[in-house]
Amino acid sequence: MRQNNHNILIIGASGYIGSNLFHYLKKKKYNVYGSYFKNKKKGLLLFDVKKKIKNFLRTKKNLRYIVLAHAINANLDKTKKKLKNSYFVNFERTKEIINYCSENGIIPVYISSDAVFDGQKGNYKENDLKKPINNYGKIKDKVEKYILKKNQKYLIVRMSKVFGLDLSDDTLMTQLLKKMK
């Protein structure tokens, strides 16, 4: 492990982005924990974001960063169909984790999306006007604004549609392939 006492927790380490980040940091010998909810993976901790968040977070000592890579519905259609539940997990519960970070000197790393933009211009910069046009983007935008209001150290990473080549990764290309079949 690295020489420092700082630990990293990745909430959503069983998802595509969280999993890749988790394995990369492990390979680089960082002190990293990861959580899963439905998608159980070896070496990850069970964490239900709908339950007592602080109880879970308190068990991890010397956290320096909490990476928020969880999402109940990263799929735009599912977010629309299950908006109330998506909003609860992706905003209300995420807000609680951000508050915990603020109260404990932990830097939140929020995995956001380019869906905070309307898609008209492209090649966006971080200070471009955000204008989400779907519920998924609106929730991501709301979390970003909340983080900015907290006036603490943070990192927001806006991802575009991510794709891989593993047929079970449920990313852009594999979703397209499944629909075509």
C-alpha positions in Angstrom: 0.0 0.0 0.0 1.0 3.6 -0.4 2.9 5.3 2.4 0.2 7.8 3.4 -2.7 7.1 5.8 -5.3 8.4 3.4 -8.0 6.1 2.1 -10.2 6.4 -0.9 -13.8 5.1 -1.0 -15.5 4.5 -4.3 -19.3 4.3 -3.9 -20.5 2.4 -6.9 -17.3 0.4 -7.6 -19.3 -2.4 -9.2 -20.4 -0.2 -12.1 -18.4 0.3 -15.2 -16.7 3.6 -14.3 -16.3 2.8 -10.6 -15.0 -0.7 -11.3 -12.3 0.5 -13.7 -11.2 3.3 -11.3 -11.2 0.9 -8.4 -8.9 -1.6 -10.2 -6.6 1.1 -11.5 -6.1 2.6 -8.0 -5.5 -0.9 -6.5 -3.0 -1.6 -9.2 -1.2 1.7 -8.4 -1.2 0.5 -4.7 -3.6 3.1 -3.3 -5.5 2.4 -0.1 -8.9 2.0 -1.8 -12.3 0.6 -0.7 -15.2 0.0 -3.1 -18.9 -0.6 -2.6 -21.6 -2.4 -4.5 -25.3 -2.7 -4.1 -27.0 -5.1 -6.6 -23.9 -6.0 -8.7 -21.9 -8.0 -6.1 -18.2 -8.3 -6.9 -15.4 -9.9 -4.9 -13.5 -7.5 -2.7 -16.3 -4.9 -2.6 -18.4 -3.9 0.4 -22.2 -4.1 0.4 -23.7 -0.6 0.7 -27.3 0.4 0.2 -27.4 4.2 -0.3 -31.0 4.2 0.7 -30.1 3.1 4.3 -28.0 4.7 7.0 -25.3 6.4 5.1 -23.3 7.8 8.1 -23.1 4.4 9.8 -21.4 2.9 6.7 -19.1 5.8 6.1 -18.0 5.9 9.7 -16.6 2.4 9.4 -14.0 3.6 6.9 -11.1 5.5 8.7 -8.9 8.2 7.4 -10.9 8.8 4.3 -9.4 11.6 2.1 -11.6 11.1 -0.9 -15.1 9.7 -1.5 -15.7 9.0 -5.2 -19.5 9.2 -6.0 -19.8 6.8 -9.0 -23.2 5.4 -8.0 -26.4 5.9 -9.9 -29.6 4.1 -9.6 -30.4 4.8 -13.2 -27.7 5.9 -15.6 -30.0 5.0 -18.4 -31.9 8.0 -19.5 -35.1 6.1 -20.2 -35.1 4.4 -16.9 -34.4 7.7 -15.1 -37.6 9.1 -16.7 -39.7 6.1 -15.9 -38.5 5.9 -12.2 -38.0 9.6 -11.7 -39.0 9.8 -8.0 -36.6 6.9 -7.0 -33.8 8.3 -9.3 -34.1 11.7 -7.7 -34.1 10.3 -4.2 -30.9 8.2 -4.7 -29.1 10.4 -7.1 -29.8 13.7 -5.4 -31.1 13.4 -1.9 -28.9 10.6 -0.8 -25.9 11.9 -2.7 -26.4 15.2 -0.9 -26.1 13.4 2.4 -22.8 11.9 1.4 -21.5 15.3 0.3 -22.6 16.7 3.7 -20.7 14.0 5.4 -17.6 14.8 3.3 -17.9 18.5 4.3 -18.3 17.7 8.0 -15.3 15.4 8.0 -12.8 17.1 5.8 -13.2 14.6 3.0 -12.9 15.6 -0.7 -15.9 14.5 -2.7 -15.1 13.3 -6.3 -18.4 13.4 -8.2 -18.8 11.5 -11.4 -21.2 13.7 -13.4 -22.1 13.7 -17.0 -22.0 15.8 -20.1 -25.8 15.5 -19.9 -25.7 18.8 -17.9 -25.4 20.5 -21.3 -28.1 20.6 -24.0 -25.9 19.0 -26.7 -26.2 21.9 -29.2 -22.7 23.2 -29.1 -20.4 20.3 -28.3 -16.8 20.4 -27.1 -17.9 22.0 -23.8 -15.6 23.7 -21.3 -16.2 23.5 -17.6 -17.5 27.1 -17.4 -19.9 26.8 -20.3 -23.6 27.4 -19.6 -25.3 24.2 -18.4 -28.7 23.6 -19.8 -29.8 20.0 -19.2 -32.7 18.7 -21.3 -33.5 15.4 -19.7 -34.1 14.3 -16.1 -30.8 12.5 -15.8 -28.9 15.7 -16.7 -31.1 17.8 -14.4 -30.3 15.6 -11.4 -26.5 15.7 -12.2 -26.7 19.5 -12.6 -28.5 19.8 -9.3 -25.8 17.8 -7.5 -23.0 19.9 -9.1 -24.7 23.1 -7.9 -25.0 21.6 -4.4 -21.3 20.8 -4.3 -20.4 24.3 -5.4 -22.6 25.8 -2.7 -20.8 23.8 0.0 -17.6 25.9 -0.6 -15.2 23.0 0.0 -12.6 21.2 -2.0 -14.1 19.0 -4.6 -13.6 17.4 -8.0 -16.4 17.1 -10.6 -15.7 14.8 -13.5 -18.1 15.0 -16.4 -18.2 11.9 -18.4 -19.6 11.4 -21.8 -21.3 8.2 -22.8 -18.8 5.5 -21.8 -18.4 2.4 -23.8 -16.4 -0.8 -23.5 -16.0 -4.0 -25.4 -17.1 -6.6 -22.9 -20.6 -7.9 -23.8 -21.7 -7.8 -20.2 -20.5 -4.2 -19.5 -23.9 -2.6 -20.4 -22.3 0.4 -22.1 -23.2 2.2 -25.3 -21.9 -0.4 -27.8 -23.2 -3.4 -25.9 -26.6 -1.8 -25.4 -26.8 -1.1 -29.1 -25.7 -4.7 -30.0 -28.4 -6.1 -27.6 -31.1 -3.9 -29.2 -30.1 -4.9 -32.7 -30.3 -8.6 -31.8 
